[in-house]
Amino acid sequence: MNTAATNPTDEHADSHDHEHHDPRLAHHFDSHQQQFDTGKLGIWLFLVTEVLFFSGLFGFYAVYRSLHPEVFLYASQFLDTTLGAANTVVLLFSSLTMAWGVRCAQLGQTRGLLACLVITLACAAIFLGVKSFEYAEKAHHHLLPGNLYQSPENHGPVADAAAPATGTTATAGHGEADHAHEQLAADHSDESLFEKTKHTLSYISTALWVVILLSGIGLAVLFKNPNKKTLAAVAGCVLISAIGIQLGAYASIGYHHFGHAAEPTAQEIEMAKTAPAEYAKQTEKIPEPLLARTFFSVYFCMTGVHAIHIIGGMIAISWLIVRTVHGAFTTYYFGAVDFIGLYWHLVDLIWIYLFPLLYLIN
Amino acid sequence: MATVVDSSNPKSNFPIQYRELNYLNCSKGWKSWFFTLDHKRIGIMYLIGVTTAFFLGGIFAMLLRTELLSPAKILMGPDSYNQMFTLHGAIMTFLVIIPGVPAAIGNIILPVMLGAKDVAFPRMNLGSFFLWMFGASFFLAAMVLGGLDTGWTFYTPYSVTTNTAVITSLFGVFVLGFSSIFTGLNFIVTIHTMRPPGMTWFKMPLFLWAIYATALIQILATPVLGITGLLLIVERAFHIGIFDPAYGGDPVLFQHFFWFYSHPAVYVMILPAMGVVSEVIAVHSRKHIFGYRFIAYSSIAIAIFGFLVWGHHMFVSGQSKVVAVVFSAITFSVSIPSAIKVFNWLTTMYKGSIHFTTAMCYALSFLFIFAIGGLTGLFLATLATDIHLHDTYFVVAHFHYVMMGSSLMGLFAAVHHWWPKITGKMFNEFWGRIGCLGVFLGFNLTFFPQFLLGTRGMPRRYYTYLPEFQGLHILSTMGAYLLGISSALMAATLIYSIYRGKKAPANPWGGASLEWQCSSPPPHNNFDHPPLAGDPYVMESVVYNEEIGGYVPAECQKDDDGSVTASGDKEV
């Protein structure tokens, strides 16, 4: 029988990193070029799966928009185009800094890379801040998917869970007494939901301030300590993210107050009641379509999945920042920056499609 | 009796045959397995997981068949019956057949076949196994949390109204989908970037072509299942009105989304098995594969066609007639690449020196079963007959012939073919063949009567039936028992060989592809130097050596006596 001890080639069996000394090159690759090509192909394939993942949502959008165009015409007016546009600009800018960061990594400019990554992370956080404000505002007005939706026309529920089958015709067929009763109930639930939203928001805001404070202290303490680079970088990333989200949210609140005067709800309802030009020819007043809430299902599913991808991207960028602080990237080893950059561009690209499809109808 | 040559002997000019220090024992402890990045160990863990799930799903099948012995209640009530066939289907599909050949066998064999040290992304590979376990745990949780009775297809609107654990199961499916995506992505990248010098695309073994086609489907179709599952979870939780007609949703849209994944997924199950059969038939017939390019292209063609035929699951769901006709026509065209493969395998065997080893027996079973499964598919693709056969036992029999019969025969063939390479031990051929015979007979006895039941109008998924169907049902149940016993016998034979089997030579069957060039079992790094790849089907490049009990490269054999040619005949 052959025993392995006699065979010198088996020495690699336990620790196969002995063969080459460059820790940046994985043991099963022959060259940095091969390693880079492999990663590049891998990330492109991953992006393909991402596109297909979203394709389900876009397919769903296409089917419902073609079946119920009036729903999309009616309901998209409740989305704030200015905030959507601002977010688009923010994301486009973050794509610029990401691409710039890849360039810096290729040229070995560590400081430039770090700056670009930090700005990208901050932009992502601002995007989330604005988005969270938009979600909160929708929740406030009951413009939510499914059961949670209440018609902005009468602030009564279009459908309640007990009678889903008749729900879709609810607005049309209610008697006067029912309507009044519903109005009462709706007002009540509106109040409580409003309160709940407000409370949740204030809690989140407070929590964010605490996070900013703590991570700021952490960063300040660890900043110059060479042994705690990782912790300091993590604290820095958390700090940037929290500040960015606060910034985005407060900017949106500020815009909302100044841009929409005192009573934004009424104005929005007025907007909704005012018929778009071509629609006005057919009907005197734009009625609320039966499936108006389907639009908000689409809206929340699509932007929600996109927001999850933004969060994933922020985690990945934070990981890049930690590695950059450690000086991991060199002119011949910058694959990770490149790959996460590609992912980030895809996430931006999806938003570029979402923005007109959801906000710019009509 | 052949013994393994001591290649440490300087006089020996043979490559190392059996290696004492190999990937199985080079490091010890559960952590060295659980956190390993070695593709072979990950593949072994997949194999164990898949086998466990197979026996779990098999037990469900046995219980179902036992219940169907009589129209009256034997073991369980109708609700339990619904849950049991759902879990049988879901476990067998998502936990057994889909990861079976690609993730388990593919992980072990693919990099070795490529002469590579590992897959392109070893950590992602381990991650995909963790995701598999995570997803499987959701299935187990669903069994505890009230079961699942929607059928593995989760059709709406029932799946949003039933009070079983739909969300848990769907989340399991979602997670398993990502496991599948990561495996597929890894394989595509590995095949693209890590082929050895000399291995062009058309010098790849056909198993790699099949895995490549499979991986394409995995990464293109699975994300759609993922988002569909997510939307269904949200639909169930918040009634967002996508799929539930009560809230303005469209249940047929769900069927479109679901089958857009799940029809290609059928080819995820069958294509790797076809790849295995291409290898096994060529090696055990001692003959160059016939029509290499046709088999390679037909794998890709099947993968492409697979995306265009999902509507044939929905002929009676109310889709437009034009669409139905188009889907029917494309479905027929899938039979062309499938038939190309079958004819090429048959021609490969023609005038070959066929060795009826266990692996070959399973491959021949595959041919028989796949022919029946494929041809009965034509009845279902025909619009008029499908109206009659839809949702009957004919469908059940058809997809068991293709998915269970063919895919699992492929898996079994693969396990037996590469078992000496994986474990370094030879199993008992006699008991292996007995197991194969039992599986083959049991399988046909189980499912052939179901074709008859289906044509006579026995609907699928029914807990009870008309008395005149009882005879065929009893026959089917007997077959299922035989199938179960034979599978257990197969497992016992293989497990026994790990402990008592004789040590395997590097190349027991005489394969010419690269995995037979490294020792059995391979060392941790597979190859110390990237091997030179030639044509993987030139069986003359290896000759049988009685002293070793296996095949050795022809150039090593020149000086020795007692050599035989590739076809196994004594040299004159």
Boltz contact constraints between the chains, C-beta under 6 A:
constraints:
  - contact:
      token1: [A, 2]
      token2: [B, 6]
      max_distance: 6.0
  - contact:
      token1: [A, 2]
      token2: [B, 7]
      max_distance: 6.0
  - contact:
      token1: [A, 2]
      token2: [B, 8]
      max_distance: 6.0
  - contact:
      token1: [A, 2]
      token2: [B, 16]
      max_distance: 6.0
  - contact:
      token1: [A, 3]
      token2: [B, 20]
      max_distance: 6.0
  - contact:
      token1: [A, 4]
      token2: [B, 20]
      max_distance: 6.0
  - contact:
      token1: [A, 4]
      token2: [B, 21]
      max_distance: 6.0
  - contact:
      token1: [A, 6]
      token2: [B, 8]
      max_distance: 6.0
  - contact:
      token1: [A, 9]
      token2: [B, 528]
      max_distance: 6.0
  - contact:
      token1: [A, 10]
      token2: [B, 21]
      max_distance: 6.0
  - contact:
      token1: [A, 10]
      token2: [B, 523]
      max_distance: 6.0
  - contact:
      token1: [A, 12]
      token2: [B, 525]
      max_distance: 6.0
  - contact:
      token1: [A, 13]
      token2: [B, 21]
      max_distance: 6.0
  - contact:
      token1: [A, 13]
      token2: [B, 26]
      max_distance: 6.0
  - contact:
      token1: [A, 13]
      token2: [B, 523]
      max_distance: 6.0
  - contact:
      token1: [A, 13]
      token2: [B, 524]
      max_distance: 6.0
  - contact:
      token1: [A, 16]
      token2: [B, 525]
      max_distance: 6.0
  - contact:
      token1: [A, 28]
      token2: [B, 117]
      max_distance: 6.0
  - contact:
      token1: [A, 28]
      token2: [B, 118]
      max_distance: 6.0
  - contact:
      token1: [A, 37]
      token2: [B, 193]
      max_distance: 6.0
  - contact:
      token1: [A, 38]
      token2: [B, 120]
      max_distance: 6.0
  - contact:
      token1: [A, 38]
      token2: [B, 189]
      max_distance: 6.0
  - contact:
      token1: [A, 38]
      token2: [B, 193]
      max_distance: 6.0
  - contact:
      token1: [A, 41]
      token2: [B, 189]
      max_distance: 6.0
  - contact:
      token1: [A, 41]
      token2: [B, 192]
      max_distance: 6.0
  - contact:
      token1: [A, 42]
      token2: [B, 189]
      max_distance: 6.0
  - contact:
      token1: [A, 45]
      token2: [B, 185]
      max_distance: 6.0
  - contact:
      token1: [A, 45]
      token2: [B, 219]
      max_distance: 6.0
  - contact:
      token1: [A, 49]
      token2: [B, 181]
      max_distance: 6.0
  - contact:
      token1: [A, 49]
      token2: [B, 219]
      max_distance: 6.0
  - contact:
      token1: [A, 49]
      token2: [B, 223]
      max_distance: 6.0
  - contact:
      token1: [A, 52]
      token2: [B, 223]
      max_distance: 6.0
  - contact:
      token1: [A, 52]
      token2: [B, 224]
      max_distance: 6.0
  - contact:
      token1: [A, 53]
      token2: [B, 223]
      max_distance: 6.0
  - contact:
      token1: [A, 53]
      token2: [B, 226]
      max_distance: 6.0
  - contact:
      token1: [A, 53]
      token2: [B, 227]
      max_distance: 6.0
  - contact:
      token1: [A, 56]
      token2: [B, 224]
      max_distance: 6.0
  - contact:
      token1: [A, 56]
      token2: [B, 227]
      max_distance: 6.0
  - contact:
      token1: [A, 56]
      token2: [B, 228]
      max_distance: 6.0
  - contact:
      token1: [A, 63]
      token2: [B, 253]
      max_distance: 6.0
  - contact:
      token1: [A, 145]
      token2: [B, 238]
      max_distance: 6.0
  - contact:
      token1: [A, 145]
      token2: [B, 240]
      max_distance: 6.0
  - contact:
      token1: [A, 146]
      token2: [B, 238]
      max_distance: 6.0
  - contact:
      token1: [A, 146]
      token2: [B, 239]
      max_distance: 6.0
  - contact:
      token1: [A, 146]
      token2: [B, 240]
      max_distance: 6.0
  - contact:
      token1: [A, 147]
      token2: [B, 239]
      max_distance: 6.0
  - contact:
      token1: [A, 164]
      token2: [B, 246]
      max_distance: 6.0
  - contact:
      token1: [A, 164]
      token2: [B, 247]
      max_distance: 6.0
  - contact:
      token1: [A, 165]
      token2: [B, 246]
      max_distance: 6.0
  - contact:
      token1: [A, 168]
      token2: [B, 248]
      max_distance: 6.0
  - contact:
      token1: [A, 291]
      token2: [B, 248]
      max_distance: 6.0
  - contact:
      token1: [A, 294]
      token2: [B, 241]
      max_distance: 6.0
  - contact:
      token1: [A, 294]
      token2: [B, 248]
      max_distance: 6.0
  - contact:
      token1: [A, 297]
      token2: [B, 240]
      max_distance: 6.0
  - contact:
      token1: [A, 297]
      token2: [B, 241]
      max_distance: 6.0
